[in-house]
Amino acid sequence: MDEAFGYRKIDDTLLPPWEGKAILLVDLDAFFAAVEQLDHPQWRGKPVIVGGDPHKRGVVSTASYEARVYGVHSAMPSATAKKLCPQAIWVAGRHARYKEVSDQVMAILRDETPFMQQVSIDEAFLDVSPTPHNPEHPVLIAQRIKQRVSELGVTCSIGVGVSKSVAKIASDADKPNGLTVVYPGREAAYLAPLPIRAMSGIGEAAERKLNSLGVKTLGDVAKASDSLLASVFGKNAQMMRFRCLGADSSPVEMDDSVKSVSNEMSFAVSLSERKDIERALATMAAKVCRRLRKKQLKASTLALKMRYENLKIRTAQLRVFPATDDEFVVVRELTTLIDNLWTPGMLVRLVGVAASGFGDDCGELAYQERLFELEDAEVSAEDDRDAKRHAGLIAATDRIRDRFGERAVNYGRENATLGQTTGTGAKNPEDYRK
């Protein structure tokens, strides 16, 4: 850690006073792999990779730091990771266990401050700004969090700054098990020499364009002309300038409400038949609706996603009335969208289903209208019997899964689809919220 911005060993006598806002970003180090090493002591110090099957188009979810030495990283194809680190210990993933440890960590963070925003299973922002009623120094709070988390058997890296963007970048500066502090007034100097990709919101396309214009660092972005930034970021130009100065003021959002629930699945062999796509859709719909029911939510906006052999992605969505948590309804509705995204001969590598629109806000994306006036809808006796039969079947399967686990009972379509997957587990933040 650069002593211009903080200290490795901190006590009360070394701490400059902190005035104004203080934001922490707590990031659990190689979290999935760390939990596996916690539960398997014999794996400690060895390369561990959590991810999908290297022989079935799997993807790395998390790699331990011992595996990262060989160049393995998250989102890398598992086949590539296997070549780079053939001696690695491979784990498919145990998401229930990861959630259990995550919940323990998040409880520690909530104990430190109510102003917490969990952004994923292994990451959260905290507002620990000193106040007359709670004047404790933010760095001391960060140190205590690190100690309490380490007692669980995992480690975290923490960035401390005056804004979320500064805290996020600082959390990545000294991994694993680091603490990087950027004191008020020093954020612009800290950010200025960093490469532009260090900032959230600057992706590959923006990086290429900025580099072509001679903009290489965050300091260059902060000093660039309004017209240059507008040509790259459009209406977000000034927001990006403020971020690169460390002057953004986005608050820590305590609203933990779920905005969407989704599930997607990649396939070892791309799907080429409509019946296989329908089965995959039905499997994903069942998982999404199960989560909706557990969260006591009903969705009015449904979306279907496909990734093709050429890795391009397309989505389509529609609205339903009334809102639903019934997979039979979701399957019926989304099946009508298949022809919007697929024609015979196309190879489908991934299928995903998403549900949203749980309140008045149903999103701004274009959708296919399927709204009917209630007084005009006539439900036949046969339809009514089908709905009751479906409700009974769903309730029965939910009870079995609640008692014996998610894999205790599957529909036939799910068994067929699960046998075709890559084995990569998705990291869906909404599944890990309380």
C-alpha positions in Angstrom: 0.0 0.0 0.0 1.3 3.5 -0.9 1.9 5.4 2.3 0.6 8.5 0.6 -2.8 7.0 0.9 -2.8 4.8 3.9 -0.9 2.4 6.2 -0.5 -1.3 6.4 -0.5 -1.3 10.2 -2.9 1.2 11.7 -3.5 2.4 15.2 -5.2 5.5 16.6 -2.0 7.6 16.7 -1.3 7.1 12.9 -4.8 7.9 11.6 -5.3 11.4 10.0 -8.8 12.7 10.9 -11.6 11.8 8.5 -14.1 14.4 7.5 -17.1 13.9 5.3 -18.4 10.8 3.6 -16.7 7.4 4.1 -17.6 4.4 1.9 -16.3 0.9 2.3 -16.4 -1.8 -0.4 -16.0 -5.2 1.2 -15.0 -7.9 -1.4 -14.5 -11.5 -0.3 -11.3 -12.9 -1.8 -11.8 -15.8 -4.4 -14.9 -16.5 -2.4 -16.2 -19.8 -3.8 -12.7 -21.3 -3.9 -12.0 -19.9 -0.4 -15.1 -21.7 1.0 -13.9 -25.0 -0.6 -10.5 -24.6 1.0 -12.2 -23.8 4.3 -14.2 -27.0 4.1 -11.4 -29.1 2.7 -8.2 -28.2 4.7 -6.2 -30.5 2.6 -6.8 -28.2 -0.4 -5.3 -25.1 1.3 -2.3 -23.8 -0.6 -3.3 -25.8 -3.7 -4.9 -24.4 -6.9 -8.7 -24.8 -6.7 -11.1 -24.0 -9.5 -14.9 -23.7 -9.1 -16.6 -24.0 -12.4 -18.1 -26.0 -15.2 -16.8 -29.2 -16.9 -13.7 -28.5 -19.1 -15.0 -31.0 -21.6 -18.5 -29.4 -21.9 -17.9 -25.8 -22.6 -17.8 -25.0 -18.9 -16.7 -21.6 -17.6 -14.6 -20.8 -14.5 -16.7 -19.2 -11.7 -13.9 -18.6 -9.3 -10.2 -19.6 -9.1 -8.1 -19.6 -5.9 -5.1 -17.4 -5.9 -2.9 -20.5 -6.2 -4.6 -21.1 -9.6 -4.4 -17.5 -10.6 -0.7 -17.7 -10.6 -1.0 -19.9 -13.7 -3.2 -17.3 -15.5 -6.6 -18.8 -14.6 -9.4 -16.2 -13.9 -13.1 -16.0 -13.6 -15.2 -16.2 -16.8 -12.4 -18.1 -18.6 -13.4 -21.2 -20.6 -12.8 -24.2 -18.4 -10.9 -26.0 -21.2 -8.4 -23.1 -21.3 -8.1 -23.1 -17.5 -7.4 -26.9 -17.6 -4.6 -26.4 -20.0 -3.1 -23.6 -18.0 -3.3 -25.5 -14.7 -3.8 -29.2 -15.2 -3.0 -30.0 -11.6 -5.9 -27.9 -10.3 -8.6 -29.4 -8.0 -12.0 -28.9 -9.8 -15.3 -28.3 -8.0 -18.7 -28.0 -9.7 -19.9 -25.6 -6.9 -22.1 -25.8 -3.8 -24.2 -22.6 -3.9 -26.2 -23.4 -0.8 -22.9 -23.5 1.2 -21.6 -20.3 -0.4 -24.8 -18.6 0.5 -24.5 -19.8 4.1 -21.1 -18.3 4.5 -22.1 -15.1 2.6 -25.1 -14.7 5.0 -22.7 -14.9 7.9 -20.5 -12.2 6.4 -23.4 -9.9 5.6 -24.7 -10.2 9.1 -21.3 -8.9 10.3 -21.6 -6.0 7.9 -25.1 -5.1 9.0 -24.0 -5.3 12.6 -21.4 -2.5 11.8 -23.9 -0.2 10.0 -27.5 -0.3 8.8 -26.3 1.6 5.7 -25.3 -1.5 3.6 -25.9 -2.3 -0.1 -25.2 -5.9 -1.0 -24.3 -6.1 -4.7 -23.5 -9.8 -5.0 -22.9 -12.9 -2.9 -19.4 -11.7 -2.2 -19.5 -7.9 -2.3 -21.1 -5.1 -0.4 -20.9 -1.3 0.0 -21.2 0.3 3.4 -21.6 3.9 4.4 -19.6 4.4 7.6 -19.3 8.2 7.5 -18.4 9.6 10.9 -21.2 11.5 12.7 -21.4 13.2 16.1 -23.3 10.2 17.4 -20.9 7.7 15.9 -17.5 9.3 15.4 -15.5 6.1 15.0 -12.8 6.3 12.3 -13.8 4.5 9.1 -10.4 2.7 8.9 -10.9 1.2 12.4 -14.3 -0.1 11.3 -12.6 -1.6 8.2 -10.0 -3.3 10.3 -12.6 -4.7 12.7 -14.6 -6.1 9.7 -11.5 -7.8 8.3 -10.8 -9.4 11.7 -14.4 -10.6 12.2 -14.6 -12.0 8.6 -11.3 -13.8 9.1 -12.7 -15.6 12.1 -15.2 -17.2 9.8 -12.3 -18.8 7.9 -12.3 -16.6 4.8 -10.7 -13.3 4.0 -11.8 -10.0 2.4 -10.2 -7.0 0.8 -11.6 -3.6 1.6 -11.3 -0.3 -0.1 -12.1 2.9 1.9 -12.8 6.2 0.1 -15.2 9.1 -0.2 -17.3 7.5 -3.0 -18.4 4.1 -4.2 -16.2 4.3 -7.3 -13.1 5.1 -5.2 -13.9 2.4 -2.7 -14.4 -0.2 -5.5 -11.1 0.6 -7.2 -9.3 0.7 -3.9 -10.6 -2.8 -2.9 -8.9 -4.3 -5.9 -5.6 -2.6 -5.2 -4.1 -5.0 -2.6 -5.6 -8.5 -3.0 -6.0 -10.8 -1.3 -6.7 -9.8 2.3 -5.8 -6.1 1.7 -6.9 -2.8 3.1 -6.4 0.3 0.9 -7.4 3.7 2.2 -7.8 6.8 0.0 -8.2 9.8 2.3 -10.5 12.7 1.6 -8.9 15.1 -0.8 -6.5 12.6 -2.3 -8.9 10.7 -4.5 -8.2 12.6 -7.7 -4.4 12.1 -7.3 -5.0 8.4 -6.5 -7.1 7.7 -9.5 -5.2 9.8 -12.1 -2.4 7.4 -13.0 -4.7 4.3 -13.2 -5.6 2.7 -16.6 -9.0 3.6 -17.8 -10.3 0.0 -17.5 -10.0 0.3 -13.8 -13.1 2.3 -13.7 -16.5 0.7 -13.6 -18.5 1.7 -16.7 -15.5 1.7 -19.1 -15.6 -1.4 -21.2 -13.6 -2.7 -24.1 -15.3 -0.6 -26.8 -15.0 2.6 -24.8 -11.4 1.7 -24.0 -10.5 1.3 -27.7 -12.2 4.6 -28.6 -10.6 6.5 -25.8 -7.1 5.1 -26.6 -7.5 6.1 -30.2 -8.1 9.6 -29.0 -5.0 9.5 -26.8 -6.9 9.0 -23.5 -5.0 6.3 -21.5 -5.6 7.0 -17.8 -8.4 8.0 -15.5 -6.6 11.4 -15.1 -6.8 11.8 -18.9 -10.6 11.1 -18.8 -11.0 13.7 -15.9 -9.3 16.4 -18.0 -10.8 15.5 -21.4 -13.1 18.0 -23.2 -16.9 17.8 -22.9 -17.2 17.0 -26.6 -14.7 14.1 -26.4 -16.4 12.5 -23.5 -19.8 13.0 -25.0 -18.6 11.2 -28.2 -17.7 8.1 -26.1 -20.2 8.2 -23.2 -23.1 10.2 -24.5 -25.4 11.4 -21.8 -23.2 9.8 -19.1 -20.2 11.9 -20.0 -20.2 14.1 -16.9 -21.0 11.2 -14.6 -17.9 9.5 -15.9 -15.8 12.6 -15.4 -17.0 12.9 -11.8 -16.2 9.2 -11.2 -12.7 9.6 -12.6 -12.2 12.6 -10.2 -13.5 10.5 -7.3 -16.3 13.1 -7.0 -19.4 10.9 -7.8 -22.0 11.1 -5.1 -24.2 8.0 -5.7 -25.5 6.8 -2.3 -25.3 3.4 -0.7 -28.7 2.1 -1.6 -30.4 0.2 1.3 -33.3 -0.9 -0.9 -32.8 -4.7 -1.0 -35.9 -5.3 -3.0 -35.6 -7.8 -5.9 -35.8 -6.2 -9.3 -35.7 -9.4 -11.3 -35.3 -13.2 -11.0 -33.5 -15.1 -13.8 -31.9 -18.3 -14.6 -29.9 -19.4 -17.7 -28.1 -22.6 -18.8 -25.3 -23.2 -21.3 -25.2 -26.5 -23.2 -22.3 -28.8 -23.9 -23.7 -29.4 -27.4 -25.6 -26.6 -29.0 -29.3 -27.1 -29.4 -30.6 -27.5 -32.9 -34.2 -28.8 -32.5 -37.2 -26.8 -31.3 -38.2 -29.5 -28.9 -34.9 -29.2 -27.1 -35.2 -25.4 -26.9 -38.7 -25.8 -25.5 -37.4 -28.3 -22.9 -34.7 -25.9 -21.9 -37.1 -23.0 -21.7 -39.4 -25.1 -19.5 -36.5 -26.1 -17.2 -35.4 -22.5 -16.7 -39.1 -21.4 -16.2 -39.5 -24.0 -13.4 -36.4 -22.7 -11.6 -37.4 -19.1 -12.0 -41.0 -19.7 -10.8 -39.8 -21.7 -7.8 -37.7 -18.7 -6.8 -40.6 -16.4 -7.3 -42.8 -18.4 -5.0 -40.1 -18.6 -2.3 -39.8 -14.8 -2.5 -43.6 -14.5 -2.6 -43.4 -12.5 -5.9 -45.4 -12.6 -9.0 -44.1 -11.3 -12.3 -45.9 -9.4 -15.1 -42.9 -9.1 -17.4 -41.3 -12.3 -18.8 -38.2 -12.5 -21.0 -36.5 -15.2 -23.1 -32.8 -15.1 -23.9 -30.7 -17.1 -26.4 -27.0 -17.2 -27.1 -26.0 -18.7 -30.5 -23.0 -20.6 -31.7 -21.4 -17.4 -32.9 -21.8 -16.1 -29.3 -24.3 -13.3 -30.3 -27.1 -12.8 -27.8 -30.8 -11.9 -28.5 -33.7 -11.4 -26.1 -37.4 -10.9 -26.4 -40.0 -10.2 -23.8 -43.7 -9.8 -23.2 -46.2 -8.9 -20.4 -48.8 -11.1 -18.8 -51.9 -10.3 -16.9 -52.5 -11.2 -14.2 -48.9 -11.4 -12.8 -47.9 -15.0 -12.2 -45.5 -17.4 -10.5 -46.8 -20.4 -12.4 -44.3 -22.1 -14.6 -47.0 -23.6 -16.8 -48.2 -20.1 -17.6 -44.7 -18.8 -18.1 -43.8 -21.7 -20.4 -47.0 -21.2 -22.5 -46.3 -17.5 -22.9 -42.6 -17.7 -23.6 -42.9 -20.5 -26.1 -44.6 -18.0 -28.3 -41.4 -16.0 -28.4 -39.2 -18.8 -29.7 -39.9 -18.0 -33.3 -38.8 -14.4 -32.7 -35.3 -15.5 -31.8 -34.8 -18.8 -33.6 -35.3 -20.4 -37.0 -34.5 -23.9 -38.1 -30.8 -24.4 -38.7 -29.7 -22.0 -35.9 -27.6 -23.5 -33.1 -28.4 -22.3 -29.6 -25.7 -22.4 -27.0 -27.6 -20.9 -24.1 -31.2 -20.4 -23.0 -32.3 -18.1 -20.3 -35.6 -17.0 -18.7 -36.1 -13.8 -16.6 -39.1 -12.5 -14.7 -39.6 -8.9 -13.5 -42.3 -6.3 -13.1 -43.2 -7.2 -9.5 -44.7 -3.8 -8.7 -45.7 -0.8 -10.7 -42.3 -0.5 -12.4 -42.2 -3.1 -15.2 -39.2 -1.7 -16.9 -38.7 0.4 -20.0 -37.7 -2.2 -22.5 -40.0 -2.9 -25.5 -42.3 -5.7 -25.0 -45.1 -7.6 -26.8 -48.4 -6.6 -25.3 -50.6 -9.4 -23.9 -53.0 -7.4 -21.7 -56.7 -8.2 -21.7 -59.5 -6.5 -19.8 -60.6 -8.7 -17.0 -64.2 -8.4 -17.8 -63.6 -9.7 -21.3 -61.7 -12.8 -20.3 -63.7 -15.9 -20.2 -62.2 -18.9 -18.4 -63.6 -22.2 -19.5 -64.4 -25.0 -17.1 -61.6 -27.0 -18.7 -59.1 -24.2 -18.3 -60.2 -23.8 -14.7 -59.7 -27.5 -14.0 -56.2 -27.3 -15.6 -55.3 -24.3 -13.5 -56.3 -26.1 -10.3 -54.4 -29.3 -11.3 -51.3 -27.2 -12.1 -51.6 -25.4 -8.8 -51.8 -28.8 -6.9 -48.8 -30.2 -8.8 -46.7 -27.1 -8.2 -47.6 -27.1 -4.5 -46.7 -30.8 -4.1 -43.3 -30.4 -5.9 -42.5 -27.4 -3.7 -43.2 -29.3 -0.5 -41.0 -32.2 -1.7 -38.1 -29.8 -2.6 -38.5 -27.8 0.6 -38.0 -31.0 2.6 -35.6 -33.0 0.5 -33.7 -30.5 -1.7 -34.1 -29.0 -5.1 -33.0 -32.1 -7.0 -35.4 -34.4 -5.0 -38.0 -34.3 -7.8 -37.8 -33.1 -11.4 -40.1 -33.1 -14.4 -39.0 -35.3 -17.2 -38.1 -32.3 -19.3 -35.7 -31.1 -16.6 -33.9 -34.5 -16.4 -33.4 -34.4 -20.2 -32.1 -30.8 -20.1 -29.8 -31.1 -17.1 -28.0 -34.0 -18.8 -26.9 -31.6 -21.6 -25.4 -28.8 -19.5 -21.8 -27.6 -19.2 -22.0 -27.8 -15.4 -21.2 -24.1 -14.9 -23.1 -22.5 -12.0 -24.6 -19.1 -12.5 -23.8 -16.3 -10.1 -27.2 -14.7 -9.8 -27.1 -11.9 -7.1 -30.8 -12.0 -6.5 -30.6 -15.6 -5.3 -28.3 -14.6 -2.4 -30.3 -11.7 -1.1 -32.2 -12.2 2.2 
